[in-house]
Amino acid sequence: MAPRVLISDALSPAAIAIFKERGIETDFQPGLGKDKETLASIIGGFDGLAIRSATKVTAKLLERAAKLKVVGRAGIGVDNVDIPAATAKGIIVMNTPFGNSITTAEHAIAMIFALARQIPQADLSTQAGKWEKNRFMGVEITGKILGLIGCGNIGSIVAERAIGLHMRVLAYDPFLSPERALDLGVEKADLETVLGRADFISLHTPLTPQTKNILSAENLAKTKAGVRIVNCARGGLIDEKALREFLDSGHVAGAALDVFVTEPATANPLFGHPNVVCTPHLGASTSEAQENVALQVAEQMSDYLIRGAISNAVNFPSITAEEAPKLKPFIALADRIGSFAGQLVDSGIKRAVITYEGDVAGLKTKALTASVIAGLLRPLLADVNIVSAPGIAKERGIAIDEVTRAAETDYESVITLSVVTEQHERSISGTVFHDGKPRVISINGIEVDAVVAPVMIYVSNEDKPGFIGRFASLLGNASINIATFALGRDREGGSAVALVEVDGAVAEKVLGAIKTLPGVKEVKALAF
């Protein structure tokens, strides 16, 4: 059955065409995002949900989304999506961070010009029949210092445009490397330096607990007298009441805002001030940007639903369309190894170390690690998946380490999981042969060779004569058919393991009987 996507906000017809060309059944209902009850009543039948800003993807809505695999936001902001709730349900949340970058950056530059030359105010005055030439004395931007708070994708475009206008650019961004700053031609600086030296300040950072009110009353007081402030990023980055006070005092010469704490902004402390320019969140509002983000989200969602490729996900590592088929068998292997270890664990997990050897070390190991952890936690916590697993492990204080290295075995690729619990340490190694099937090749350092099957019995025992016969006879007497039988030992007369594929479930009384066999140390029924 073809995947089904619901589009609940206005989206370009070209995007709808992309879905249909890729064989995805599409239900286009623009405006449905505002009808919460109807949306909730039908969401259960869809694999994907494409939205803009009007649809609110809440935890309550996601409870009704039984089949949903992906939410695609045409735009950069995902404030209207409950990402923790989506992650807990294993739903990929994608955005389109680059489709409107140029448009938003150009709007910020336009706002700088509007402030420098008081263009909106001069327009209103002139069209009212006034000729107040002396009233609107502007400032040149050439040679002025532009302070950027945030120099990521959009901020870097603003920097390039500003340098082209012969401005000097200071950038405060903890994630901006010195090399990248040099390439852009900007001076990397701390926040206080930017505040104290900039003639214009433009904000280009997401709204987080760390950036909320980054232009607080305290920080506004540190700015240069006569500074002009632009915000085309997110409402909440500026303390609006404090900014009004600094505008009233004249310390801040002007402010241009495209975003506000409360939107739609029908009232705001900044409205009515003669040196304030306001636009209704137009940063991404060009025909080119709207088309770009719509096409981009359709391509991304289609790639994920059809090919398993993940791009621009905010809650999972990206996987290209080329990587997806290579990763698929190893993701299955990672899940089986994790599940194997999880079913052996009988005490609290303290640490997990995943080692990637050989060719697999060159793949997207973050995605593989997520699969390992999902498999490891699933026997203990039923509601866990590849998307939610890393977060759950972190919440529970489980340390996760990744190790990559060249192949040290005869296999092209090996994944090894070592789990340290409160009582012991376990290790499982596996590989994928050319048939694509996951195989276990080592258990606690003992070599075996077993294809992972839906139902298996794991036995750890002393390497003594007669064990295999007694074990097989016991299964036969219980009417349990053996499909495959893999054995391994560390040395003659030492420790041995058996990994047996059987047809059908294994009763507890059978496991109890196996435990009574001479030399048996541990018995587990495994389900994959």
Rosetta blueprint (number, residue, H / E / L):
1 M L
2 A L
3 P L
4 R E
5 V E
6 L E
7 I E
8 S L
9 D L
10 A L
11 L L
12 S L
13 P H
14 A H
15 A H
16 I H
17 A H
18 I H
19 F H
20 K H
21 E H
22 R L
23 G L
24 I L
25 E E
26 T E
27 D E
28 F E
29 Q L
30 P L
31 G L
32 L H
33 G H
34 K H
35 D L
36 K H
37 E H
38 T H
39 L H
40 A H
41 S H
42 I H
43 I H
44 G H
45 G H
46 F L
47 D L
48 G E
49 L E
50 A E
51 I E
52 R L
53 S L
54 A L
55 T L
56 K L
57 V E
58 T L
59 A H
60 K H
61 L H
62 L H
63 E H
64 R L
65 A L
66 A L
67 K L
68 L L
69 K L
70 V E
71 V E
72 G E
73 R E
74 A L
75 G L
76 I L
77 G L
78 V L
79 D L
80 N L
81 V E
82 D L
83 I H
84 P H
85 A H
86 A H
87 T H
88 A H
89 K L
90 G L
91 I L
92 I E
93 V E
94 M E
95 N L
96 T L
97 P L
98 F L
99 G L
100 N L
101 S H
102 I H
103 T H
104 T H
105 A H
106 E H
107 H H
108 A H
109 I H
110 A H
111 M H
112 I H
113 F H
114 A H
115 L H
116 A H
117 R H
118 Q L
119 I H
120 P H
121 Q H
122 A H
123 D H
124 L H
125 S H
126 T H
127 Q H
128 A L
129 G L
130 K L
131 W L
132 E L
133 K L
134 N L
135 R L
136 F L
137 M L
138 G L
139 V L
140 E L
141 I L
142 T L
143 G L
144 K L
145 I E
146 L E
147 G E
148 L E
149 I E
150 G L
151 C L
152 G L
153 N H
154 I H
155 G H
156 S H
157 I H
158 V H
159 A H
160 E H
161 R H
162 A H
163 I H
164 G H
165 L L
166 H L
167 M L
168 R E
169 V E
170 L E
171 A E
172 Y E
173 D L
174 P L
175 F L
176 L L
177 S L
178 P H
179 E H
180 R H
181 A H
182 L H
183 D H
184 L H
185 G L
186 V L
187 E E
188 K E
189 A L
190 D L
191 L H
192 E H
193 T H
194 V H
195 L H
196 G H
197 R H
198 A L
199 D L
200 F E
201 I E
202 S E
203 L E
204 H L
205 T L
206 P L
207 L L
208 T L
209 P L
210 Q L
211 T L
212 K L
213 N L
214 I L
215 L E
216 S L
217 A H
218 E H
219 N H
220 L H
221 A L
222 K L
223 T L
224 K L
225 A L
226 G L
227 V E
228 R E
229 I E
230 V E
231 N E
232 C L
233 A L
234 R L
235 G L
236 G L
237 L L
238 I E
239 D L
240 E H
241 K H
242 A H
243 L H
244 R H
245 E H
246 F H
247 L H
248 D H
249 S H
250 G L
251 H L
252 V E
253 A E
254 G E
255 A E
256 A E
257 L E
258 D L
259 V L
260 F L
261 V L
262 T L
263 E L
264 P L
265 A L
266 T L
267 A L
268 N L
269 P L
270 L L
271 F L
272 G L
273 H L
274 P L
275 N L
276 V E
277 V E
278 C E
279 T L
280 P L
281 H L
282 L L
283 G L
284 A L
285 S L
286 T L
287 S H
288 E H
289 A H
290 Q H
291 E H
292 N H
293 V H
294 A H
295 L H
296 Q H
297 V H
298 A H
299 E H
300 Q H
301 M H
302 S H
303 D H
304 Y H
305 L H
306 I H
307 R H
308 G L
309 A L
310 I E
311 S L
312 N L
313 A E
314 V L
315 N L
316 F L
317 P L
318 S L
319 I E
320 T L
321 A L
322 E L
323 E H
324 A H
325 P H
326 K H
327 L H
328 K H
329 P H
330 F H
331 I H
332 A H
333 L H
334 A H
335 D H
336 R H
337 I H
338 G H
339 S H
340 F H
341 A H
342 G H
343 Q H
344 L H
345 V L
346 D L
347 S L
348 G L
349 I E
350 K E
351 R E
352 A E
353 V E
354 I E
355 T E
356 Y E
357 E E
358 G E
359 D H
360 V H
361 A H
362 G H
363 L L
364 K L
365 T H
366 K H
367 A H
368 L H
369 T H
370 A H
371 S H
372 V H
373 I H
374 A H
375 G H
376 L H
377 L H
378 R L
379 P L
380 L L
381 L L
382 A L
383 D L
384 V L
385 N L
386 I L
387 V L
388 S L
389 A H
390 P H
391 G H
392 I H
393 A H
394 K H
395 E H
396 R L
397 G L
398 I L
399 A E
400 I E
401 D E
402 E E
403 V E
404 T E
405 R E
406 A L
407 A L
408 E L
409 T L
410 D L
411 Y L
412 E L
413 S E
414 V E
415 I E
416 T E
417 L E
418 S E
419 V E
420 V E
421 T E
422 E L
423 Q L
424 H L
425 E E
426 R E
427 S E
428 I E
429 S E
430 G E
431 T E
432 V E
433 F L
434 H L
435 D L
436 G L
437 K L
438 P E
439 R E
440 V E
441 I E
442 S E
443 I E
444 N L
445 G L
446 I E
447 E E
448 V E
449 D E
450 A E
451 V E
452 V L
453 A L
454 P L
455 V E
456 M E
457 I E
458 Y E
459 V E
460 S E
461 N E
462 E E
463 D L
464 K L
465 P L
466 G L
467 F H
468 I H
469 G H
470 R H
471 F H
472 A H
473 S H
474 L H
475 L H
476 G H
477 N H
478 A L
479 S L
480 I L
481 N L
482 I E
483 A E
484 T E
485 F E
486 A E
487 L E
488 G E
489 R E
490 D L
491 R L
492 E L
493 G L
494 G L
495 S E
496 A E
497 V E
498 A E
499 L E
500 V E
501 E E
502 V E
503 D L
504 G L
505 A L
506 V L
507 A L
508 E H
509 K H
510 V H
511 L H
512 G H
513 A H
514 I H
515 K H
516 T L
517 L L
518 P L
519 G L
520 V E
521 K E
522 E E
523 V E
524 K E
525 A E
526 L E
527 A E
528 F L
